[in-house]
Amino acid sequence: MIRKNYKEAFAVDEKSYAERKLDDNYTPHPFQLNNYSYYEPKLIPDFYIKYFTRELLFDLHILDAKDFLQYHYDYCDNPELYFSVLELEIVPKINEIIENAEVCLEASGDYYKEIKLEDGFVETEGVIKNSQYEYSLMFHMAGLDKLQNNLIKRSELISSFLTAYIDNRAVKPLKWIGRPSQLAIIVRELIDQGYMEADKRNGEINCASLSRDLMQAFTIAESDSPKTIEIYLSNGSKRYTNAKTIFDGAGFSLPPADFT
């Protein structure tokens, strides 16, 4: 079964690019991928893999590659898929690009009976594509600028990133015997009172990333998914409010970290 667009493997904007273009005050994170959901379901299934590959290998300075890889881990919806794509799709594709690097003037040519759309996309034979993210163009770019050695270094960075992840995953987690909601409320209170720091997204705590970190730090008997914890970390959710009310009613209270 083809995994639809692989979007969940990467850090893709929650709102569509069509919406973002209408907001003059919006400044996107430089590592975040645009969301072209308005071209689904005709959008070619591996588009986001090609998009990510182009960004990582050609549009991004190599000194920013580590931060780019980490950002997509922190903000993607499916980290396990992300690592699988890096290992099984991206790294082999880099080798293919290196082997096929050559100048080709027709690398970004027209498609068969194409219908032009916005943002460089076209529809051809019932599928929506974008020539700027085709591998044939990447072969051309690698050959034109003689990027083979640079691409080897980027592949090595990906391999090091994957190795570090595997090593961290081997760390034995602590055992949490309470409920997932209880862990979430306690951790959220520690953050709110200044005892802990958490990654933020658009000024708010990145609950998705935090829930994954907690799943790695703890073995939680009643939870097999970060989503179970995430819904109790967000102070805007009803489940958080209900659980917090129970804690407050039982006298649970932490003073601010700077109280002394």
N, C-alpha and C positions, 0 to 999 in steps of 0.2 A: 504493500500500500504506500503510495506517495504521500509524504508528510507535507501538508499544505503550506507552502511558502517558507517553511523553516523560521518563521518570524519569531517564535517563542525562544529560539536559540540565541537571539541577539537583543541588545538594548535599542528597541525601536520606540519612537515617540508615541505616546498614548493617543494623541490627536493626529488626524490626517494632515498631510502636507498641504492639501487644498485649504484647510482651515487656517493653518499657520501662516500661509501667504497673505491672509486678510488681516493679520494682527501685526501692525507696524511696531509694536512695543515688545514683541517676543524675540528673545535672543536664545537660540538653541545651544545646547552643550556641543562643543566641537566634535565629540566622539559619538554622539547619538545619531542613529540612522533615521531618516525620514520615513514616515508611514504612508505608503501608497495603497492603502486598503481600498480606496475608491476604484482601483483597477481590478480588484478581485471580483469574481473568481477566475477571470481570464488571464491574470498575471502569471507568467511562467513560474512553475513550482520552485525552482532553485534561484529565483531572483535575489532573495536576501543573502544567499550564500555568495553570489557573484558581487553584489553590492558591498558586502563586508570585505570580500577578498580585494576588490579594487581599492577600497579605502585603506586597508591595512598595508597593502603592498606598494601602492603607487601614489596615493594622495596624502599619505601621512609621513612625516619625517621619522626616520628610524629611531631617533631619540625619544619619540613619543609612543613607540610601539608597546612597551610594557604597560604604560598607563592605559592605553587603548584596550589592550587585552583584559586588564583588571576591571576597567569600567564596564565592559560588556558582561563580565562575570557578575559584577555587583548588581546590575540592573536588568539582566535578562529574566525571562519568566521560567526558563527551564535550564538550569546550570548543567545538568547531566547531558542534555542534548548538545549544549554549547561545547562541552569538552569533546564529545563524540565527533561533532562537526569539525572541530579543530584538528583532531587526530586523523580522522578517516576521510575528510573532504579537503580541508585547506592545505595541510602539509603535502599530501600527494599532488594536489593541483599546483603547488609551487614548483615541485620537481618537474611537472609537465610543462609549465611555463618556461622554466630554464632550458629544458631540452628543445622546446619549439620556438625559442626566442629568435625572431628574424623580422626584418622590415617587410611590411606588406602594405602597399598603398591602398588596397581594397579592404583593409581590416574592419573599417566601420561603414561599409557600403549599405545600400538600401536592401530592404527585405522584399520578398515576393508579394506583390499587390498590397503594399502597405497602406494603412490608413493612419495619417499623422494625428497624434493626440498631444496633450500638454506635457511639459517637463521632459521632452526628449523621447517620450514613449510612442510606440506605434502598435497598431494591431495588424497582424499578419496571419492568415489562415486560422482565424479564430483564437489566436493567442496574443497576449500583449507582451512586448519585449522592449528593451532599451539598448541600443547599440553601444552606448558608453560603458556598459557592464558585460559585454561579451568577452569570452576568453580569447577569441581571435584578435581583439584589440589589445588585450594584455600581452599576447605574444609579440605583437608589433611594438608596443611601448618598451617591453623588456629588450628587444633587439635594437631598437632605435637608440636608446640611451645606454645600452650595454650594462644592464642592471643585474646580470647574473650573480655576481659576488654579493651585491646588496641583498638580493632575494635569498641567497643562502644564509646570510646573517639573520634575516627576518624569520626564516624557518627555524633556525637554532633558538631564537628567542621564544618562539611558540613551543618548541620542545622543552625548553627550560621551564616555561610557565606550566606546562602540563605535568612535568616531573614534580615541581613544587606542590601542585595540587594533590597529586597522588601521595606524596610524603605527608602532607597535612591531614589527608583523609585517614591515614593510618593511626593517628593519635587516638587513644582510647578515650571516649567521652565519659563525662560524669553521669550518674544515674539519677534521673528525676522521678520520684515516686508519687508526686502530686499530680494534679490535673494540668493540662496544657494552659488553660485559662489562668490558673494560679501563677504559673511561671511567668506568663506574659504580663500580668498585672504588676508583679513584683519587679521585673526587669524594667518595665515602663516607668514605674515610680522611681527607681534608682536613676534612670536617665533624666526624668523631669526635675528631680531634686538636685541634680548636679554631681552624682556619684559616678556616673558612666557617660561615655560619649557614644553616639551612633552616627552612621553615615546618613547624610541628608540629601534629599532630592527636591529641588525647587523650594528650598527653605524648610521643608517638612522632613521628619524622620522617615527614612526609607524602610518601612515596615517589612517589605518583601525581603530585602537584604538582611535585615535584623533577624527575621524568623529563620532564615537559612543558617545564619551564624549560630543561633540557639540550637538548631537541629544537629549541628556538628559538635557543639560543646556538650550537649546532653543526650542521653538515651531516654526517651520519653515514652513510657509504657502505653499511654492512650493516644499516641499520635504517630502517624506514619507519613505525614505530609507537612511542610512548612505552612501551608494555608491554614491548618488547624490553629496555629499559634498567631499567625498574622492578623486574623480577624479580631483577636483580643489585644493586639498591640496598638491598633489605630484608635485614638481617643475620640474619633468621630463616628465610631460604629456603635450600634445598640448593644451588641454583646459586650463590648468594653465597658459601656456605661453600666450595664446590669451587674457585671462582675465587680466593677469598682465600687458600686453601691454596697454590695455584700461585704467587701473588704472594709470599707469605711464603717459599716454598721458593727463590724466585729472589733473595731478599735485600731485597725491597722493604720499606722502613720509613721512617716519618715521625716525628720527635720531636714531643711536644706543643708547641703554639704558644707556651706560656709557659716554654719550657725555658731561655731566656736572661733 
